[in-house]
């Protein structure tokens, strides 16, 4: 199993508002760096996405892949179902309400790719993905 990279940020919103932004996959190209499209291909009975097909263009990784999702009030987790370049991906947004109208959002990510990358470069890439995703999510949520 690949090593996991984790980072956190505080967002001025409650967990439900943050999860609503995370669940709005059609808007990902507006705030998630490298995501060109995100299309829900299966939904749970409550309307939340169960599977989502992504087109990612974030050099050196360009891929079309599908993620499976599991939702809870504490966050959302996902894992790779299908990919060409990505061979493993699991991650989560974990939410912890801080009680002052803010929420700490922790993003954890573990991924592996079919192209050979030195471990240090791969972890640096994971860190870039996580940091840009957290900043993008914060901007999207707080900008609403």
N, C-alpha and C positions, 0 to 999 in steps of 0.2 A: 504494500500500500504506500502511495506517495506521502511525503511529509506534508503536514498541514501548516498553512500560513494564516495568521489571525491579526486583525486590527479592529479598533473601535473608534466611534465618533459619537458625540452628543448632538441630538437633533431636537429642536424646539417644537415638539408635537407629541401627541399620545401614540401608543403602539398601534392602535386601530388605524389611525390616519397614515402612519408609515406603511403598514401592511397593504392598505388600499393603493398606495403609490407603487409598491413592489408588485402588486397583482395586475397593474395596468400595463400589460406587456406591449400593447401597441404603441405606447409612448416611450419605450426603451431607447429607440434611436435618438430621441431628443436629449437624453441625459446619461445614457450608459455608453461610455466611450468604446468604439469599435463595433457596436451592435448595429447592423444595417437593417435587420428586421427581426421581429419576434412574433410568431403566430401561434396562438393557442390551437392545438389539434385535438385535445380531449379535455373535458371538464368534469369535475365532481358534481354531485347533485346540488350542492349549494352555490354553484356557479363559479367557484374558484378553479383556476387552471390545474389540471392534472398533468398534462404533457404540453410542452412548448417547443416549437422548432425555431432555432436561431440561425441567422446568417451573421457570422463574425468576420470582421476584417480588421485585425489588429496585428500588424506584422510583429513577429514572424509567423503568427498563427492566423490562417484564413481557413474557415471551416463552416460547414453546415452541420448542425448537431441538434439532438433532441434531449431535453431534460425531463425527468419525472419529478413532481413536487409533492411535498407533504406539509400541510398548513396546520398551525396551532396558534392560540392567542399569544404565545411566547415567541413566535417567529415562523420562519419557513425554511425547510431544508430541501435540497435537490440532489440528484445524481444523474450521471450520464446514462442514457439508454442507447444512443446511437451517435456515432461521429466518425469522421474519416481521419482527421489529423489528431483530434482529441481521443485518447484511449481510456482515460479515466478522469472524471471530474465529480467531486462531491463538495457540497458547500452548504452554508446556511447564513441567514440573517437571524441573529438571536437578539431579542428585545428585552430591555429591563427598564421599566418606568422608574424615574428618579424622584417623582413626587412633587416636582416644582414646575410641571408643565413640559418637562423634557424627558427624553428617552435615550438611554445609551444603546446604540446599535453596534453589535459585534458581528463582523463578517469573517467567517472561516472558509478557507478554500484549500482543497488538495486537487492537483491535476497532474496529468501525465500526457505526453504527446508522442506521436509516432516518429517525429523527427528527433534525432539525437541532440540533446541540450545538456550542457554541463549543469550539475545540480545548483551551483551558485547562480547561474544565469536564469534557471527555471524559477528558483525562489525569488529572485529579484523581479522577474516577470509577474509572478503571483502577487507580490507586494504592490507593483504598479497597478495591476488589475483591481486589487482590493481597495487601494487608496483612491483611485479614480472613481470606482463604483460608490464608495462611501461619500465622497465629496459630491458626486453627481446626485445621489439620493438625497443628501442634505439640501442641496440647492433646489431640487425639484419639490421636496416637501415644504421647505420654508418659503419658497417662492410662490406657493399657491395662494 
